[in-house]
Amino acid sequence: MKKTKKQSSGSIRPFPSGAEWKKDFKKNYFAYLLILPVLIWYLLFCYAPMWGILIAFKDYKPLLGFSGSKWVGMKYFTEFLTGPYFFRTVKNTFMLNLWGIGFGFTAPILLALLLNEVKNMKFKRLVQTITYMPHFISLIVICGLIHIFTQSGGILTQLVNVITGTEHASLLGYTHMFRPLYTFSGIWQNIGWDSIIYLSAMSSIDPGLYEAADIDGAGRFRKMWHITLPQISPTIIILFIFAVGGLMASGHEKIILLYNPLTYETADVIASYIYRRGLQEASYSFATAVGLISSVVNFLLLWTTNKISRKYSEISIF
């Protein structure tokens, strides 16, 4: 498909005409047919449901439907922003994702860098297989294992008791333990799988760069710092932009399976709060309003991070 571009004279080429689109479609019709199922999926499951955002501005009653429910404007937005759980849920969501970026985002990069330096291919494949395996375990099973390992007498509880010299009951009953357990269990589950994209980026690095570094007497660490990291930095930046764009969203399934009223102080995030208010208490309008606020904030974070990245590194997603 022809793209809009600057001509040699510096003027902007006009958007392709209908005849050009028709010609291009006849030439590449098979590619358009391949794209069609994806477009239909997005239209049906991503864009069509967006009209449901109207629930946030109404006192929605299922029996009355959308048209019959009373319009209340910004009532539920104000209720959340001025409510007693606003600060707690926003803080917990931000902190959990900050832990995720600080530890979970960097761990796959470090693993990929280390694996890239391994010359023994059998050992490298063994490490990759072992680190990939947790990714394919069901989240329900993962959370069940966490409950077993952190219960009173569990292996993690005993380890913490030895390190701290104190006795603990179930670790999931302590507010200060939830974030480390949530974050590092996520790293264990996804570090191998997430490292694949970095290893793929490293495979495209010109070997001549390393050979030149060897001639100059550079060691492994200097080659890693001055060659490998700069070469994969576009990949890292793109993934970092996406990570910041999800800063106000959390994997509520795992949180709901792990938290309890004793740990609400540090574990209750926006997504779990929406779950309780929307499904358990049937406050659909309130839950939709909170979800909309979270989505808008995430978009603003994504847009801001992308703009900063484009300004200082010329790398962006749009």
C-alpha positions in Angstrom: 0.0 0.0 0.0 1.4 3.4 -0.9 2.2 5.7 2.0 2.0 9.4 2.2 5.5 10.8 1.9 7.3 14.0 1.1 8.2 14.5 -2.6 11.6 15.7 -3.6 10.3 19.3 -3.9 9.4 19.1 -0.2 5.6 19.1 -0.7 3.3 16.6 0.9 1.9 13.9 -1.4 -1.9 13.8 -1.2 -3.7 10.8 0.4 -4.2 8.0 -2.1 -7.3 8.3 -4.2 -10.1 5.8 -4.5 -8.7 4.5 -7.7 -5.3 3.9 -6.1 -6.9 2.1 -3.1 -8.8 -0.1 -5.6 -5.7 -0.9 -7.6 -3.7 -1.7 -4.4 -6.5 -3.9 -3.1 -6.6 -5.9 -6.4 -2.8 -6.3 -6.2 -2.7 -7.3 -2.5 -6.2 -8.7 -1.9 -4.8 -11.9 -0.2 -3.0 -9.7 2.4 -6.2 -7.8 3.1 -8.1 -11.0 3.6 -5.6 -12.2 6.1 -6.1 -8.9 8.1 -9.9 -9.1 7.9 -10.4 -11.6 10.8 -8.2 -9.5 13.1 -10.1 -6.3 12.2 -13.5 -8.0 12.8 -12.3 -9.3 16.2 -11.2 -5.8 17.3 -14.4 -4.2 16.1 -16.6 -6.8 17.9 -14.7 -7.2 21.1 -12.7 -3.9 21.6 -14.6 -1.1 19.9 -18.3 -2.2 19.9 -18.4 -2.6 23.7 -17.1 0.9 24.2 -20.6 2.4 24.1 -21.0 0.7 27.5 -19.0 3.6 28.9 -22.3 5.4 29.1 -23.1 3.3 32.2 -20.6 5.4 34.1 -22.9 8.4 33.6 -26.1 6.7 34.5 -27.6 5.0 37.6 -27.7 1.8 35.6 -30.3 -0.8 36.5 -30.3 -4.0 34.4 -34.0 -4.3 34.4 -34.4 -0.7 33.0 -31.6 -1.0 30.5 -29.5 1.8 29.1 -32.2 4.0 27.9 -34.4 3.6 30.9 -31.7 4.1 33.5 -31.5 7.6 35.1 -28.8 10.0 33.9 -26.6 11.1 36.8 -23.7 12.8 35.1 -20.4 12.9 37.1 -21.9 11.5 40.3 -19.9 8.3 40.5 -16.7 9.9 39.4 -17.0 12.4 42.2 -18.0 9.6 44.7 -14.8 7.7 43.9 -12.5 10.8 43.9 -13.8 12.0 47.2 -14.4 8.5 48.7 -12.4 6.9 51.6 -10.8 4.3 49.3 -9.5 6.6 46.6 -6.0 7.3 48.1 -5.5 3.7 49.2 -6.4 2.0 45.9 -4.5 4.5 43.8 -1.4 4.3 46.0 -1.5 0.5 46.1 -1.9 0.3 42.3 0.9 2.7 41.7 3.3 0.9 44.2 2.6 -2.6 42.9 3.3 -1.5 39.4 6.4 0.5 40.5 7.7 -2.7 42.1 6.9 -4.5 38.8 8.8 -2.0 36.7 11.7 -1.8 39.1 12.2 -5.6 39.5 9.9 -7.4 37.0 10.9 -5.2 34.0 14.6 -5.4 34.6 14.9 -9.1 35.5 14.2 -10.5 32.0 16.8 -8.0 30.6 19.4 -9.3 33.0 18.6 -12.9 32.3 18.8 -12.3 28.5 22.2 -10.6 29.0 23.5 -13.5 31.0 22.2 -16.1 28.6 23.7 -14.2 25.7 27.1 -14.7 27.3 26.7 -18.4 27.8 28.8 -20.4 25.2 27.7 -23.9 26.3 24.5 -24.3 24.2 23.3 -27.4 26.2 23.5 -25.5 29.4 21.9 -22.4 27.8 18.9 -24.5 26.5 18.5 -26.1 29.9 18.3 -22.7 31.7 15.9 -21.4 29.1 13.6 -24.4 29.4 13.6 -24.2 33.2 12.8 -20.5 33.2 10.1 -20.8 30.5 8.2 -23.6 32.3 6.4 -21.5 35.0 4.9 -19.3 32.3 2.7 -22.2 31.1 1.4 -23.1 34.6 -2.2 -21.9 35.2 -2.5 -18.8 37.4 -4.8 -20.8 39.7 -2.1 -23.3 40.2 0.5 -20.6 40.8 -1.6 -18.9 43.4 -2.3 -22.3 45.1 1.4 -23.0 45.3 2.0 -19.5 46.8 -0.7 -20.3 49.4 1.0 -23.6 50.3 4.5 -22.2 50.4 3.5 -19.2 52.5 1.2 -20.9 55.0 2.4 -21.5 58.6 5.1 -24.1 58.2 5.5 -23.5 54.5 8.9 -23.5 52.9 8.9 -19.7 52.3 7.6 -19.0 55.7 10.3 -21.1 57.3 12.9 -19.4 55.1 11.7 -16.0 56.3 11.7 -17.2 59.9 15.3 -18.3 59.6 16.4 -15.0 58.0 14.5 -12.7 60.4 14.9 -14.8 63.5 11.1 -14.4 64.2 8.1 -16.7 63.9 5.5 -15.9 61.3 2.1 -17.3 60.6 0.9 -17.3 57.0 2.9 -14.7 55.1 -0.2 -13.6 53.1 -1.6 -12.3 56.4 1.0 -9.6 56.7 0.5 -6.3 54.9 4.2 -5.7 54.4 4.7 -9.1 52.8 2.1 -8.8 50.0 4.1 -6.6 47.6 7.3 -8.7 47.7 5.3 -12.0 47.3 3.2 -10.6 44.4 6.2 -9.1 42.6 8.8 -11.9 42.9 6.3 -14.7 42.2 5.5 -12.8 39.0 9.1 -12.6 38.2 9.5 -16.3 38.7 6.6 -17.0 36.5 7.4 -14.7 33.6 11.2 -14.0 33.6 12.0 -16.7 31.1 9.2 -16.0 28.7 9.7 -12.2 28.8 13.4 -12.6 28.1 12.7 -14.1 24.7 12.1 -10.8 23.0 15.5 -9.5 24.3 17.3 -12.6 23.1 15.7 -12.2 19.7 16.9 -8.6 19.6 20.4 -9.7 20.6 20.5 -12.3 17.8 20.3 -9.5 15.2 23.4 -7.7 16.5 26.3 -7.6 14.0 29.0 -10.1 15.3 31.6 -7.8 13.8 31.0 -5.3 16.6 32.1 -8.0 19.2 35.1 -9.0 17.1 36.2 -5.4 16.9 35.8 -5.1 20.7 37.9 -8.2 21.2 40.7 -6.7 19.1 40.5 -3.6 21.3 40.8 -5.8 24.4 37.3 -5.2 25.7 36.1 -7.8 28.3 32.6 -9.3 28.5 31.2 -6.6 30.8 32.4 -3.8 28.6 31.0 -5.5 25.4 27.7 -6.0 27.3 27.6 -2.3 28.4 28.9 -0.7 25.2 27.5 -3.0 22.5 24.7 -5.3 23.6 22.7 -2.8 25.7 22.9 0.1 23.1 21.9 -2.3 20.3 18.8 -3.5 22.2 17.9 -0.2 23.7 15.1 0.5 21.1 13.4 -2.7 22.2 13.8 -1.8 25.9 12.4 1.7 25.4 9.4 0.5 23.5 8.5 -2.1 26.2 9.2 0.4 28.9 6.7 2.8 27.3 4.0 0.1 27.4 4.9 -0.8 31.0 4.4 2.9 32.1 1.2 3.0 30.1 -0.1 0.2 32.3 1.1 1.8 35.6 -2.5 2.3 36.9 -3.6 -1.2 35.9 -2.8 -4.5 37.8 -3.5 -8.1 37.2 -6.6 -8.3 39.4 -7.0 -12.0 38.9 -3.9 -12.8 40.8 -4.5 -10.1 43.4 -8.0 -11.4 44.1 -6.7 -14.9 44.5 -4.0 -13.8 47.0 -5.3 -10.9 49.0 -7.6 -11.0 52.0 -9.2 -8.3 54.4 -6.0 -8.4 56.5 -3.9 -7.2 53.6 -6.3 -4.7 52.0 -4.1 -1.9 53.3 -1.4 -2.8 50.7 -3.1 -5.2 48.4 -6.4 -3.5 47.5 -5.9 -1.9 44.1 -8.2 -0.2 41.7 -9.0 -3.4 39.7 -9.9 -5.4 42.9 -12.0 -2.5 44.2 -13.9 -2.4 40.9 -14.4 -6.2 41.2 -15.9 -5.9 44.7 -18.1 -2.9 43.9 -19.1 -3.9 40.4 -19.7 -7.7 40.7 -20.1 -8.4 44.4 -22.2 -5.3 45.3 -23.7 -4.9 41.8 -22.8 -1.2 41.6 -22.2 -1.3 37.8 -22.2 2.4 37.2 -19.7 3.1 40.0 -17.3 0.3 38.8 -17.5 1.6 35.2 -16.7 5.1 36.3 -13.6 4.0 38.2 -12.5 1.8 35.3 -12.9 4.8 33.0 -10.8 7.0 35.2 -8.0 4.3 35.3 -8.1 3.9 31.5 -7.8 7.7 30.9 -4.9 8.0 33.4 -3.1 5.0 31.7 -3.5 6.7 28.3 -2.1 10.0 29.6 0.9 8.2 31.1 1.4 6.3 27.8 1.2 9.5 25.7 3.5 11.4 28.0 6.1 8.7 28.2 6.0 8.2 24.4 6.4 12.0 23.9 9.4 12.2 26.2 11.0 9.2 24.6 10.5 10.6 21.1 12.0 13.9 22.1 15.2 12.5 23.8 15.8 9.2 22.0 13.8 9.5 18.7 12.1 6.2 19.6 8.3 6.0 20.0 5.4 3.9 19.3 3.4 6.6 17.5 
